[in-house]
Amino acid sequence: MNYLAHFVFNHDVCGLPPEPYFAIGVALPDLWPRFSRRRRIRWQIVRDARPADEHAEQLRAGLLNHVAVDRRFHALSCFLQWQRQLKAGTATGGTCAAIWDLASHVALEFALDRHLVCRDADLAERFYTQLAACDLGVVEQQVGTLAGVDARGLRRTIGGLLARRYLHRFRSISAVRQALQLVLELGSVRPLPAKGALNELVSAAALLVDPHCVWAGLLDASAANAQVPEA
């Protein structure tokens, strides 16, 4: 899932109390490609970490929450069905199957965020307000320790996310397409699918996604595994 779907699932669906360092920990894996493609979060170090204070504990919980929820989301029958329908019902414009599979996957995640923004005009600002309550210098330092990675410069990347506030624009299909195109560019996808093909893909994804199916599936998966989101 993308930023807003994680945020809504954790806080509106599961009822976890708002906590800025937890929220930014959940957001960081989606933001990471903007920060670096070479410096990777070392997840075993995150799992083994013994946080030194409350901020570090919340950051670690957020990072692990992101991974756990994403794992369940990607296995949901509704998500897998939407992906099959999306790939079968859209013209690739000559894009190879592997790239179109990736584009379809991300388009569905972005379409879910778009659906949430269209239903709740205040959602994106609530998300950004939570992140902005963190001391970004503390986040940079703590993430470097928790994840075993050189995180120098991470505060600037987070600051850029807060300054752009681009999720407000997700009501627009063209804004979602631009975000999808950027993700593909950051992933060094070459050649990029044509803009027209991506527009069609995003438009079709927007008609497929249903947040209620996602929340129900995630809650069922959590119950089956006797797990709740980490906090």
N, C-alpha and C positions, 0 to 999 in steps of 0.2 A: 504494500500500500504506500501511498504518498503522504506528505505532511498532514493534511487536514483529516484524512480518514483515520490515521493513527490517533490524532488528537481527539476526534469525536468518539472513537471506539473506547479509548481509555477513560475519558472524563465524562462523556454524556451517557454512554451505554453501560460501561462497567462501574461508573461512579467513583473513580479514583479522584482524590482531592487534587486541585490544581497545585503544582509545585514547579517553579521555573526550571530548576536544574534537572529534574526528571524530564520535563517537556523538551528541553534542549538536547538531553541525551537521546531521547526517542528520535528527534529530528536529524541528529548528526549523520547517521549512515546515508540518508538521502542527500544531504548537503555535501558529503565527502568528495564526490567526483569534481565538484567545483573547486575544492581545496587542493587536492592532489590525486593523480593517478598512480604515482609511484609509492607514496608513503601510505601504507595500509594499516588499518586497525588490526591488531593481533588479538583475535577473539579468545584464544585460550588464556592469554594474559588477563583479559577483561574478566573472564570467568573465575580465574584464580585470585584476582585482586582482593586485597583487604583494605577497603577505603579508610583513609585517615580521619575523615570528618563527614559531617552531614551532607555537604555539597558533593563530595566525591561519591558518597553512598548513593545519592539520588541520580547522579550522572551515570554511574554503573548500572543502576536499576533501569534507567531509561534506555541505555544501549542494549541491554539484554532483553528488555521488553520488545524493542523494535524487531530483533531477530526472531523471538518466539512467535510474535503475532504474524510477521511476514511469512514464516514457515507454514503456519496454519492457513493463512490467506491463499497462498499459492497452491495449496492442495484442495481448496474448496471446490465442490462439484459445480457450483454456479460460475465461479471464475473460469474453470477449465471449459465449461460449456460456452461461455461468452467468447472465450478466445477462439474456440473452434468456429463458432458462428461468424466472428469478425473476419477471420482469415478466409473463410469460404465465401463470404458475401462482399468482399472488397477487391477492387482491381489493384494489383501490385505495381502497375506501371513498369514492369520489367525488373523490379527489385528481386534479388535472390531470396529464397525461402527462409534462410537463417536470419537475414536482416528484417524481413517482414514479420517473422515470428517475434523478434525482439520489439519491433515497433508496435505490434498489436498488444503485446504484454504491457508496455508502458502506456499506450493510449488508453487502455482500460483503467489503469491506476489513476491517470490524470482525469479521465472522464468521471470517475468516482468523486474526486475532489471538486470537479466542476459542479456535479449534482449537488453536493453539500453546500457550496458557495451560493448557488442559485436559490436554495431553500432557506438559507440563513445569512442575511446580509452582514451580520456582525461577526460571523465565525472567523474569518481571516484575521480581523483586528484582534480578537481575543487570543488567537494563536500567537500573533506577533507580540502582543503585550506580555504574554507569559515569557517568551524568549528574552525580551528586552529587559526583564527584571533581573537577569543574571549579570554578574560581573564577568565580562568576556575574557578578561585577563586570567581570572580564576579558572574559567572553563578551559582555556588553552593549556594552562599548566596542569590541571588535573587530568585532562584527557591524555596528555602526553604520558603521564605516569600510569594511568589506568589501562591504557591501550598499548603501551610499549612502543610508542611511535613519536617521531619528531613532529610536534604539533605547532611549531613556531609559524606564525602567520594565520593560524586558524581564526583568531579573533577578527581579523580583517574580512575573512570570508563570511563569517556570521554577521558582521556589521553590514556587509553588502546585501545579504539576504534581508536584513531588517530595513535597510534604506530603500531597496527596490519595491518591497511589499507587492510582488507581482501576483500573488495568489488572489488579490482583489480583482484582477483582470480575467480570472478564469471563467467568468460568465460568457466570455467571447470565445467562440470556437477557434478563431485565428490566434488568440493568445495561447490557447492550449496547444495548437499546432506548433507555434514558435517554441514553446517549452519542450515539446517532444523533439523537435529538430535539434535543439541545444543538447539534450541528453544524448542523442545519437552522435552529435559532433564530439561531445566530451568522451564518448566511448570509442572514438576513432573509427566510426562506421564510415566506410567508403565503398562505393559511391553512396551518397545520401539519396533516399527516395525523393521523387519530385514533390514539390509543395502541393500540387493538386492531389496527388495520391495520399499524402499525409492529411490534407484537409478532409478528404473522403473518409479516411480511416478514423479520424477523431470524431467526425460527425456520426458515423455509424456506432462507434463505441458509446457515445453519449446517449444513444437510444437503447442500449442494451443494459447498462449497469443499473442495479437496484440496491441501495445501501442496506435495506431491510434484510435482503437475502444474505448479504455479507455479515451483518451483525448476528443474525440467527445462526449462520454456519460457524462463525468464530466462537460463539458461546457454546454451541454443541461440541465443538472440538475441544474447547477448554474443559468442559465438564467430563468428556470422555477420558481426558488425560489427567483429571483431578488437579487442574492448574488454573491459576488466575494470573492476569498480567502482573509482572513484578512492580513493586512500588516501595 
